[in-house]
């Protein structure tokens, strides 16, 4: 084999003296170099893939953390939706109780009673999301609240006419109803409450109204009668003096007079009476405060 077909690798010292020499076949050298290039290229590809895989792993780990946070957030939202759904159910029950007490009586349906309305397809409950169901419930409850607001607005006017506060504070000397007469000792009907109070104690209107009598009330001495509307009147007897005049409009809590001992009485007190449609009723049925 000629020298041209070989490659020589010569190793020398720094002073130029030769250490050894290696002769390599030219073909083996070319093949070895090619293999080296392939190995280096393959190693480069592997290193690149490893770097890419490591980046993907980091991103996957971050995505897994984010996914866990999202799952916890969704679980919290789902729990909140369940809570709100229960709240709306409680509202519906509360509204039903209010309507039962204040709303109109439901009319009895007669056979073959006419009913109607447009058709509106409703998806089965399982096919609708919790948010959709909650939105529908809130819309329904919103309409119920608006209806209740209108009802309370109307009822408020009626409630304002009720004599719901005490005209004067004191011990009850005599209740409404049957009692022994302090003069005859026999049974008699007492049409109001006798509230003990010192002479000169202020007496206040338990509700807004119009004064229809301010003066002599016969056996009840000096007194006041107020018309509150809805056929409700209140009487205040045995006063020492009045602070209103006939035809005057008074507000709830307005001063109407002062307690005394006028008329047929055994001592200072206020005779307080409530009449509905001209008939005396127990004032305690109206007293809230």
C-alpha positions as a printed Julia matrix, in Angstrom:
289×3 Matrix{Float64}:
    0.0    0.0    0.0
    1.45   3.42  -0.96
    1.87   6.31   1.42
   -0.79   8.25  -0.43
   -3.34   5.82   0.84
   -2.39   6.55   4.47
   -2.78   9.43   6.9
    0.02   9.91   9.47
   -0.52  11.29  12.96
    2.75  12.66  14.31
    3.18  13.6   17.98
    6.22  15.8   18.85
    7.5   17.55  21.93
    7.8   21.3   22.26
   11.51  21.09  21.42
   10.67  19.45  18.1
   11.74  15.88  18.97
    9.34  13.22  17.76
    7.6   11.01  20.24
    5.68   8.68  18.03
    3.96   8.42  14.71
    0.73   6.67  13.77
   -0.16   5.72  10.23
   -3.87   5.4    9.45
   -5.44   4.16   6.28
   -6.97   7.04   4.39
  -10.34   5.29   4.03
  -10.56   4.52   7.76
   -9.77   8.12   8.55
  -12.52   9.41   6.27
  -15.01   6.93   7.67
  -13.98   7.77  11.25
  -14.3   11.49  10.57
  -17.71  10.97   9.05
  -18.76   8.88  12.01
  -17.48  11.59  14.35
  -19.48  14.23  12.5
  -22.57  12.02  12.68
  -22.04  11.38  16.38
  -21.56  15.08  17.1
  -24.66  15.92  15.08
  -26.64  13.19  16.82
  -25.43  14.38  20.19
  -26.47  17.9   19.28
  -29.93  16.69  18.33
  -30.23  14.73  21.59
  -29.1   17.71  23.62
  -31.61  19.93  21.8
  -34.39  17.41  22.4
  -33.42  17.15  26.05
  -33.55  20.93  26.45
  -36.93  21.06  24.68
  -38.28  18.2   26.82
  -37.09  19.93  29.97
  -38.88  23.13  28.93
  -42.03  21.17  28.16
  -41.79  19.48  31.56
  -41.54  22.86  33.3
  -44.5   24.19  31.33
  -46.49  21.02  32.06
  -45.75  21.39  35.76
  -46.9   25.04  35.65
  -50.03  24.03  33.71
  -50.75  21.34  36.29
  -50.5   23.92  39.1
  -52.75  26.34  37.17
  -55.22  23.53  36.46
  -55.33  22.67  40.15
  -56.05  26.31  41.0
  -58.78  26.43  38.37
  -60.36  23.26  39.73
  -60.38  24.68  43.24
  -61.86  27.93  41.93
  -64.56  26.05  40.03
  -65.33  23.98  43.12
  -65.69  27.18  45.16
  -67.95  28.69  42.48
  -70.05  25.53  42.4
  -70.41  25.6   46.18
  -71.39  29.28  46.05
  -73.97  28.53  43.37
  -75.43  25.8   45.59
  -75.56  28.24  48.52
  -77.27  30.9   46.4
  -79.75  28.33  45.12
  -80.65  27.39  48.68
  -81.0   31.09  49.53
  -83.4   31.65  46.64
  -85.43  28.65  47.77
  -85.62  30.19  51.25
  -86.74  33.49  49.69
  -89.45  31.67  47.78
  -90.74  30.07  50.99
  -90.62  33.42  52.81
  -92.5   35.15  49.99
  -95.11  32.39  50.07
  -95.66  32.97  53.79
  -95.96  36.74  53.27
  -98.39  36.3   50.41
 -100.42  33.87  52.5
 -100.72  36.47  55.26
 -101.08  39.66  53.2
 -101.91  38.65  49.65
 -105.34  38.1   48.15
 -107.17  34.85  48.71
 -106.66  32.47  45.77
 -109.83  32.13  43.75
 -111.24  28.62  43.5
 -110.96  27.19  40.0
 -114.2   26.09  38.45
 -114.43  23.06  36.18
 -113.47  23.85  32.59
 -112.08  27.22  33.67
 -110.4   28.94  30.77
 -106.61  29.21  30.89
 -104.11  30.14  28.22
 -100.75  31.57  27.34
  -97.94  31.09  24.88
  -95.87  27.96  24.74
  -92.32  28.31  25.94
  -90.09  25.25  25.7
  -88.18  24.56  28.89
  -85.08  22.41  28.84
  -85.03  19.48  31.26
  -83.39  20.36  34.55
  -80.4   18.11  33.92
  -79.64  19.84  30.6
  -79.44  23.35  32.05
  -76.43  24.71  33.86
  -76.53  25.73  37.51
  -75.92  29.35  36.47
  -78.92  29.28  34.12
  -81.15  27.83  36.83
  -79.91  30.38  39.35
  -80.45  33.24  36.89
  -84.04  32.07  36.35
  -84.64  31.81  40.09
  -83.25  35.3   40.69
  -85.42  36.7   37.89
  -88.5   35.07  39.42
  -87.63  36.29  42.92
  -86.95  39.78  41.58
  -90.48  39.92  40.19
  -91.82  38.59  43.5
  -89.94  41.29  45.4
  -91.35  43.98  43.13
  -94.84  42.61  43.68
  -94.26  42.54  47.44
  -92.99  46.12  47.32
  -96.23  47.17  45.64
  -98.25  45.2   48.18
  -96.38  46.69  51.14
  -96.84  50.16  49.65
 -100.6   49.6   49.7
 -100.55  47.84  53.06
  -98.4   50.61  54.56
 -101.26  53.07  54.22
 -103.58  50.67  56.05
 -100.96  49.94  58.72
 -100.42  53.66  59.29
 -104.06  53.94  60.34
 -103.7   51.29  63.04
 -103.36  52.61  66.63
 -100.27  50.51  67.32
  -98.52  52.5   70.07
  -99.43  53.21  73.67
 -101.0   56.65  74.14
  -99.42  56.8   77.61
  -97.24  54.45  79.62
  -98.46  53.11  82.94
  -99.93  50.18  84.82
 -103.23  48.73  83.64
 -105.77  49.41  86.36
 -108.63  47.73  84.5
 -108.58  45.47  81.42
 -110.99  45.35  78.49
 -114.06  43.14  78.99
 -116.27  42.02  81.85
 -115.4   43.33  85.33
 -116.92  44.12  88.73
 -118.23  47.67  88.83
 -116.27  49.83  91.31
 -119.55  51.62  92.13
 -122.23  48.91  92.24
 -120.12  45.78  92.76
 -122.07  44.07  90.0
 -120.79  42.77  86.64
 -120.36  45.31  83.84
 -118.66  45.53  80.46
 -115.54  47.75  80.31
 -115.04  49.0   76.76
 -111.36  49.97  77.01
 -108.19  49.99  79.09
 -107.73  52.12  82.2
 -104.05  53.11  82.21
 -102.76  54.52  85.48
 -100.97  57.89  85.2
 -100.45  61.0   87.29
 -102.52  64.07  86.46
 -100.82  66.06  83.7
  -99.11  63.13  81.98
  -98.9   63.8   78.19
 -101.15  61.65  75.99
 -100.02  60.96  72.41
 -101.94  59.81  69.34
 -101.14  56.16  68.57
 -101.71  56.75  64.84
 -102.34  59.57  62.41
 -105.91  60.77  62.06
 -108.45  63.55  62.33
 -109.93  64.84  65.59
 -113.74  64.44  65.56
 -114.39  65.33  69.21
 -112.36  67.48  71.59
 -114.28  68.25  74.78
 -117.05  66.66  76.85
 -117.4   62.85  76.65
 -120.08  62.42  79.34
 -119.06  59.85  81.97
 -115.53  59.89  80.48
 -115.21  63.58  81.35
 -112.99  65.73  79.15
 -111.79  63.71  76.22
 -110.72  63.38  72.61
 -111.94  61.13  69.79
 -109.74  60.59  66.71
 -110.83  59.08  63.38
 -107.95  57.09  61.83
 -109.62  55.84  58.66
 -110.6   52.28  57.76
 -113.52  52.84  60.23
 -111.14  52.88  63.21
 -111.54  55.39  66.04
 -109.77  55.91  69.38
 -111.17  57.53  72.55
 -109.17  59.21  75.32
 -111.17  59.91  78.48
 -110.81  61.54  81.91
 -108.32  64.14  80.59
 -107.47  67.27  82.56
 -107.23  69.28  79.31
 -106.97  68.77  75.55
 -104.31  70.05  73.16
 -106.2   69.63  69.88
 -109.38  70.97  68.29
 -112.16  69.37  66.29
 -111.24  68.9   62.63
 -107.51  69.04  63.29
 -105.27  66.51  61.53
 -102.74  64.89  63.87
  -99.69  62.75  63.14
  -98.71  59.55  64.88
  -97.2   60.5   68.25
  -98.78  63.97  68.3
  -99.77  65.41  71.7
 -103.57  65.3   72.11
 -103.97  66.17  75.79
 -103.03  65.46  79.42
 -104.31  62.85  81.84
 -106.63  63.88  84.6
 -109.49  62.8   86.86
 -112.54  64.26  85.14
 -115.86  62.46  84.69
 -116.93  59.34  86.51
 -113.69  57.98  87.95
 -112.14  56.72  91.18
 -108.74  58.33  90.55
 -106.37  59.76  87.94
 -105.94  57.59  84.87
 -106.52  57.49  81.1
 -109.47  55.59  79.69
 -108.26  54.41  76.27
 -110.71  52.87  73.86
 -110.52  51.54  70.28
 -113.62  51.17  68.12
 -113.8   49.35  64.78
 -116.96  49.99  62.75
 -118.5   51.52  65.88
 -117.85  48.49  68.11
 -115.28  48.53  70.95
 -112.42  46.04  70.6
 -109.54  45.16  72.91
 -106.85  47.83  72.41
 -104.17  45.25  73.19
 -104.91  43.67  69.79
 -103.37  46.74  68.14
 -100.53  47.61  70.5
  -97.1   46.78  69.0
  -94.86  49.16  70.94
